[in-house]
Amino acid sequence: MTSSIKRVSLLAASAAVLAVAGAETAEEIAKKYADRGFYLAFQEEFSEGFVREDGKVVPNPDVWCYEEGMVRNHEDQCYTKDNAIVEDGCLVIEARNEQTKNPRYNKYGSNWYNKKRYADYSSASIQTIHNGNEGYCWGPGIYEVRAKIPVGEGYWSAIWTLGTKYEWPYNGEIDIMEYYRDAIHANVAWGGWNRWQAVWNSRAPRMSEFEDDFADKFHVWKMVWDEDYIRLYLDDRCLNETNLDRTVNPRTDWNQYDNVNPYRGDHKQYILLNLALGGDNGGDPAKAAYPARYYVDYVRVYQPDNAGVEDVAATSPQEHVEGYYNLQGMYMGNDADTLANGLYVVKTNLGARKMAFNR
């Protein structure tokens, strides 16, 4: 982390916000799925932020990075770093009706994302930092996100994951939540016979199936991913179930990813949170109200207890610890007393092993 970014606690503010919803304690969160054989591998409560040089309080830059410019799906917004802040214990992604310079502009550009100097709208898309299968990315487990989304024509909000290997869609895409065109979408995708054309298992209940004040409330979106199925939930209602026997990239003459199942084996996914406008699916952004705010209360990932590395070194008098790491390979410190409960990879001069802390 650069020295120009300062950590600030937002616990007082977030406690007031979360108390209304009967928030779980830290111990309850850590033990939530313990009886089902899962441990808390990652949590982002947005209870602290990081003050940048411009004075904005933003998500932890060691965990989250930003997409910038006009990126995908012929969307009408330009993504910027200025449209995502941490406020009152939540990530806030704000979409605005404002002329925004497109950093991908090329005066000789012929593609939709680089031939336009300015977009008419701005918003944000953030994602967990990863490098291949290292960093903030995970395999099968339970993923939970509590969020409140804007509803209406023009908006296209999402909670989704992408695989860290191969090109899209052979890497796999899971849309834990998409909202557009008056429906909540829950989708799982994998590779098809033609390049850049996915096979989808999609469900999209209409907003008429939900309460009238849906947009005024926080909701919990959840993915349960195991060796057999991916199940996607909204407030404990299962919206979509995908049998992973189906999710195999087909064999083709040109495809180097054929016969690969992106949801089995050691394949991992990273998390993206964004609010898009218009584009292929969002409808007319001119009909939306601005500024539009998408709130994310928390992001949590639970992993099976048997995830991670196997023991490859035993303790001995000659051993000294070189560092503790989470199961995604991110350095967590070298003092065990500062670590929260959970599983860690302990690297020593004699090798590495998995260790659980349950104080």
N, C-alpha and C positions, 0 to 999 in steps of 0.2 A: 504494500500500500504506500502511496506517495505521501511525503511529509506534509503536503498542502491540504490533506483531507483529515478532518478531525471527527472522532467518534463522539456522538451525543446520545444520552439516554432519553428515551421517551416513555419510560415506564409509568410515570404518573398519569400522563395523558392517555396511554393505552389502557391502563387499568380502569379508568372511568368509562371508556368506550366498551370494553369487553365485559365489565361487570353487568351491564344491561342484559347481555346475552347469557349470563350464567357461565362464565368462562371456566374451563378446566384449569386446575392447578398444574404446576410443572410436573409434579409427581404423577398426577392422573394422566397427563399427556404421555409421559414416558412409559407408563404401564398399560396404556389403553388396549393394546393388542397382545400383551405379553402372554395371556392365557391361550392365544392361538399360535404362539411360537414366533412372534415378531418383536423386534426391538426398534426404537426410534433412531433412525440413521441420519435424519436431517430435519431441522425445523427452522423456519424463518417466520418469526412472530411480528416482525417490523416494529418491535418495541424499542429499537434504537436505530439511529440513522447516522449518516456521515456528512458533515458540512463541507461542501466544496468551496473553492475559492470564490465562486460567485454567490455564496451565501445560501444556496439551496441545500436542503436536507434530503439526501438520496439514499437508496439501498446500498448495502455493503458492497463496495467495488471489488472485494476479494471473492465474492460469490456471484454477483450479477454483472452482466455487460449489456450493452444497448445495440439494437439494430438502428441504422441511420439511413435516411434517404427514402426513395420509393423502391420497395423491395419485391412485392409479389402480388399476384392475382389482380393486376390492373387497378389496384386500390388508389383512392383519390388523395390520401393523406401522405405527408412526408413525415417519417419517423425522426424524432430528435431526442437528445438527452435532456432537454428542458421540460418535457411533458410527463416525466415520472418523478414524483417526490414521495417522501415519507412524512406522514402527517397524522397526528392523533392515533398512533398505533396501527396505521394502515399504509400500504402502498397505494398511492393515488395516481392513476393514469388518466390524464386529462386530454380530451380531444377539443380542438379549437377551430373555429372558422377564421383563419388568418392566412395571409400569403406567407409562404415559407420557402426559403431557398433550398433547392434540391442539391445536396453535395455530390450526387452521382451524375449531375448534368454534364453532357459533352456536346459542344456545339456541332459536332459531326455525328452525334448519336442517332441511331435509327430505331432503337428499342423504346418502348413506352416508358421505361424507368430512367432513361438517361437523355431523352430528347427534350424533356420539359425542364426549363430553368427554375420555375417556381411551381409549387403545389398550392392549391387553394385552402388546404387544411393541414393541421399538424396533430400528431399524437405520439404515442410511445409504444415500443415493444422491447421487453427485457427478457433475458434468458440466463440460465445458470451456466457458469463458465465450465468448460470441459475441454479435454484434449484427447480425442479418441475415447478410450474407455477409462480415462483417468479424469479426475476432477469431480464436479457436481453432476453426476449422472448415475443412474441406478437401473437395476434389472427388476425381475418380478418382485412384487411387494404390494403394499397398500399406500396409495397416494391420496392425500386430502388437501383441498383448497377451500377456504371459506371466503366468499366474495359477494359483492353486490354490483350488479351490472345495469347499464342504461338500456332501456327497451324502447324500440320505435324504429321507423324506417331510417336507413342510412347507417345504422350501427352494425358492427361486426366484431364482437368481443370474443376472446378465446382463452382457454386454458388447455395447453396441448403439449405433447412431447414428440421428439424426433430421435431416431437412432443415430448413433455416433459412427457407424460404419456404412460405407457405400453411399451412392448417390440416391436421391429421392426418386421413386418411392420404395426402392429396394431396401432402404434402411428401416422402413416402418414409420408410420405416423399414427399417433393416438390423440384424438380430439376428445379430451375429457369433458370439455364444454365448448360449444360454439353457439352464439346467438346471431341469427339474422333472419330476415323476412318472417317475423312473427312466429318463430319456432326455436326450440332448444335442440341443438344437434349433438349427438354422441356417435363418434365414428372411429373405426379402426381401418387402416390402409396398409397395403403391401404391394409388391411389384406385380405388374401385368405383362401382357405379351408385347406391348409397345413401349418404347422408352418414354419416360415422363408421363405415363398414363397408369394410374393406380387402380387396383381392385379395392372396392370399398364395401365394408359392412356398416351401414348407416341407419340410424333411427332419428326421427325428428318430431317429437310431439309438439302440437301447436300450443301457443300461449293460452288459448282458451281452456286447456286442461289444467291450468294452474290458477292460483288465487289472483284476484284482481289487483292486489297491491304487491305483486311479485317484485317489481322494480324498487320498491321501498324497503325491502328486507335483504339481509344477508342470507345466503344459502350455502350448503356444503356440497361440493362436487367431489366424488370419490371414485378412484379406480382400484379394483382388486384384480391383480394380475398374478396368475400362478402358471404351472406348467401346462395346464389344460385349457384355461379360459382367460379372457380379459372381460371383466364386467364393469360397466360404467354406471354410476349412480348419481342421482340428484336428490338430496335430503332423504337418503335411504330407499328411494324408489329406483329400481334397476331399469335403466333406459335401454341398455344394449348389452348383449352377451355374444362374444365371438369365440367360437371353437378354434383353438390354435392348430388343430390338424389341417385347417383350411389355409392358413396364412403362409404358404410356401411360395417363394418366387418361382415362376415357371421356367422350364428349360427352353432356351432359345439359342439360335446360332451365334448371336453376338454378345449375349449377356453374361458377364463374368460373375454375376451374383445369383445364378440360377440354382434351384434346389436348396436355397438357403431360407431358413425360417427366421426372420428378424426378431421374433419374440421367444425364441428358445436358445439354449446354450448360453454363451457369455455375452450376448448382445445387451447393450444398455441404452437408455434414453435420457435426454436432458429436457428441462422444463422451459416452456415459453409462456409469457403472459403478455397479451397485447389487446389494444382496441383499434381496430381498423375502421375505415369509412368507405362506403360505396364499393367500387370494384366489381368483380364478377358476381358477388352474391349479396352485398350489403344493401342494395337499393340506392335510392337517390339521397346523397348526403345533404343536399340543399333543403330537404324536408326535416332534417334532424334539428334538435335544439342544442345550443352551445352556450357555454362550455359544457361538455358531457364528461361525467366522472365515473370511472370504474374503480371500485375499492376492493383491495385484497387484504383481508385480515391476517391470514396465515397460510403457509405452505408447509406441509409435513410429509415425510416419506418414512415408512416403516419397512424394514427388510427382514427376511427370514433369518432366524438365529444361526443357521448354517451358512449364511452368505459370507464372503470374504476369503482370506487366505487360510491355509492349514498351518498348524504349528510346525515350524521347521527348526526351532531352537529351544532348548530348555534353559531355565535359569541356572546360574552357577556363580560361584564367588568371582570368577573372572569376567563376568558379564557386566557391561555398563550400558545404560539406555542412551541412544542417540536421538530419539524422538518418538512421539506418539502421533499417529496418523488415523484419519477416519478411513472407512473401507473404500472410499473413492480416491485415496492417495493424497489428500490434502493435509498438510502439517497442522497439528493441533497444539503442539507445545512439547516440552520435555519434563514437565512436573506433573506427576499423576494426580496430585492433590488438587490441581486446578481443573481437572476434567469432569464433565458431567457423566452420569450413568450411561452405559451403552457399551458397544463393542469398538475396539480400536486395534490397529496394527501397531505393534511395538517393534521398532527397529533398534537393534543393538549391534555391538561389535561382533556378535556371534551369529547374527542372522535376523530373522523376523518371525513373529508369531502373533496369533490373535489372542486378545485379552479382553475379558468382560469386567466392567466396574459396576457393582451393585452395592452401593453404600447404604 
